[in-house]
Amino acid sequence: MQRFRKKLLAQSCRGWLCTAPLLVGNGSFLGLWLAGVDGLVQSSRSLDQIFSYEVLGFATLQGRLSMMAFILNSLTCALGLWFFIRRGKQCLDFTVTVHFFHMVGCWVYNGHLPAALSWWLVNVACMALMAVIGEYLCMRTELRAIPVNTGPKSNL
């Protein structure tokens, strides 16, 4: 029974050990991409760019550049999936988890769920990009040819 508990605890903690770097990476890379975009247009940085759904919009240049930063962030996070997860089957799970926590952060920051259609479209597109590209990278790694030793065989 003791051995079963240790195994169960190790499996449940492994999820958080993989999710935590993705959450930190998502926030860090999104911040870096937004800082780069803000540097292009000499705009001020704020948490509104990450958590406020009103910033993401097609009408303004700042909104379109923020959308571009979100999409670039999903590509960067796909590399994070490849680096940390390395399993194609788990990419969608971790992608949805990261975006769910971002949605909860937006909900807490704004006081209500995001209401803009552009926010939902951008996040669904980013979720799809991150999952598909991450899964593609992981599957390529998983399906690499396994080297078979072709050296001399020993007589048994």
C-alpha positions as CSV (number, residue, x, y, z in Angstrom):
1,M,0.0,0.0,0.0
2,Q,2.9,2.4,0.8
3,R,4.5,1.8,-2.5
4,F,1.2,2.5,-4.3
5,R,0.8,5.8,-2.5
6,K,4.3,6.9,-3.4
7,K,3.7,6.0,-7.1
8,L,0.4,7.9,-7.1
9,L,1.9,10.9,-5.4
10,A,4.8,10.9,-7.9
11,Q,2.4,10.8,-10.8
12,S,0.2,13.6,-9.5
13,C,3.1,15.9,-8.7
14,R,4.6,15.3,-12.2
15,G,1.7,17.2,-13.7
16,W,2.4,20.3,-11.7
17,L,6.2,20.0,-12.4
18,C,5.4,20.2,-16.1
19,T,2.6,22.7,-15.9
20,A,4.5,25.3,-13.7
21,P,7.3,25.9,-16.3
22,L,4.7,26.3,-19.1
23,L,2.7,28.8,-17.0
24,V,5.8,30.8,-16.2
25,G,7.0,30.5,-19.8
26,N,3.7,31.6,-21.2
27,G,3.7,34.7,-19.0
28,S,7.4,35.5,-19.6
29,F,7.4,35.1,-23.3
30,L,4.1,36.9,-23.7
31,G,5.6,39.8,-21.7
32,L,8.7,39.7,-23.9
33,W,6.7,39.7,-27.1
34,L,4.5,42.5,-25.9
35,A,7.6,44.5,-24.8
36,G,9.0,44.0,-28.3
37,V,5.8,45.1,-29.9
38,D,5.6,48.1,-27.6
39,G,9.1,49.0,-28.6
40,L,8.1,49.1,-32.2
41,V,5.3,51.7,-31.7
42,Q,6.7,53.4,-28.5
43,S,3.7,52.5,-26.4
44,S,3.6,52.1,-22.7
45,R,3.5,48.7,-21.1
46,S,0.8,47.6,-18.7
47,L,-0.9,44.5,-17.4
48,D,-3.9,45.5,-19.4
49,Q,-2.1,44.1,-22.5
50,I,-2.0,40.7,-21.0
51,F,-5.2,40.5,-19.0
52,S,-7.7,43.0,-20.3
53,Y,-9.9,41.7,-23.1
54,E,-10.6,45.2,-24.3
55,V,-7.0,45.7,-25.6
56,L,-7.3,42.9,-28.2
57,G,-9.2,44.4,-31.1
58,F,-9.0,44.8,-34.9
59,A,-9.8,48.5,-34.8
60,T,-6.5,49.9,-33.4
61,L,-2.9,49.4,-34.3
62,Q,-2.1,48.5,-30.6
63,G,-4.8,45.9,-30.7
64,R,-3.5,44.3,-33.8
65,L,0.1,44.3,-32.5
66,S,-1.1,42.7,-29.3
67,M,-2.8,40.0,-31.3
68,M,0.4,39.4,-33.1
69,A,2.3,39.2,-29.8
70,F,-0.2,36.6,-28.6
71,I,0.2,34.5,-31.8
72,L,4.0,34.7,-31.5
73,N,3.7,33.7,-27.9
74,S,1.8,30.6,-28.9
75,L,4.6,29.6,-31.3
76,T,7.2,30.1,-28.5
77,C,5.1,28.1,-26.1
78,A,4.8,25.3,-28.7
79,L,8.6,25.1,-28.4
80,G,8.1,24.9,-24.6
81,L,5.8,22.0,-25.0
82,W,8.4,20.2,-27.1
83,F,11.1,21.0,-24.6
84,F,9.2,20.2,-21.3
85,I,6.5,17.7,-22.3
86,R,8.0,15.7,-25.2
87,R,4.8,13.7,-25.6
88,G,2.4,14.4,-28.4
89,K,-0.6,13.0,-26.6
90,Q,-0.2,15.5,-23.7
91,C,0.3,18.6,-25.8
92,L,-3.5,19.4,-26.0
93,D,-3.9,18.9,-22.2
94,F,-1.2,21.2,-21.3
95,T,-2.2,23.8,-23.9
96,V,-5.8,23.9,-22.6
97,T,-4.5,24.1,-19.0
98,V,-2.2,27.1,-19.7
99,H,-5.0,28.9,-21.6
100,F,-7.5,28.0,-18.9
101,F,-5.3,29.6,-16.2
102,H,-4.9,32.7,-18.5
103,M,-8.7,32.9,-18.8
104,V,-9.0,32.7,-15.0
105,G,-6.4,35.4,-14.6
106,C,-8.3,37.6,-17.0
107,W,-11.5,36.9,-15.1
108,V,-10.0,37.9,-11.8
109,Y,-8.3,41.0,-13.3
110,N,-11.4,42.3,-15.0
111,G,-14.0,41.1,-12.5
112,H,-16.0,39.1,-15.1
113,L,-15.4,36.8,-18.0
114,P,-14.1,38.4,-21.2
115,A,-16.9,39.6,-23.4
116,A,-15.2,40.6,-26.6
117,L,-15.4,38.3,-29.5
118,S,-11.9,39.2,-30.6
119,W,-10.5,38.0,-27.3
120,W,-12.1,34.6,-27.7
121,L,-11.1,34.3,-31.4
122,V,-7.4,35.2,-30.6
123,N,-7.2,32.8,-27.7
124,V,-8.9,29.9,-29.6
125,A,-6.5,30.5,-32.5
126,C,-3.5,30.6,-30.2
127,M,-4.6,27.5,-28.4
128,A,-5.0,25.7,-31.7
129,L,-1.6,26.9,-33.0
130,M,0.2,26.0,-29.7
131,A,-1.4,22.5,-29.6
132,V,-0.9,21.6,-33.2
133,I,2.7,22.8,-33.6
134,G,3.7,21.4,-30.2
135,E,2.2,18.1,-31.1
136,Y,3.9,18.1,-34.5
137,L,7.3,18.8,-32.9
138,C,6.8,16.2,-30.2
139,M,5.6,13.5,-32.7
140,R,8.7,14.2,-34.9
141,T,10.9,13.6,-31.9
142,E,8.9,10.5,-30.8
143,L,9.0,9.0,-34.3
144,R,12.7,9.3,-34.9
145,A,14.4,6.2,-36.1
146,I,15.6,4.0,-33.3
147,P,19.2,3.1,-33.9
148,V,19.8,-0.6,-34.0
149,N,23.2,-1.9,-33.3
150,T,24.5,-3.6,-36.4
151,G,27.8,-4.6,-34.9
152,P,29.1,-8.1,-34.6
153,K,26.8,-10.5,-32.7
154,S,28.1,-12.6,-29.9
155,N,27.6,-16.4,-30.0
156,L,25.3,-17.5,-27.3
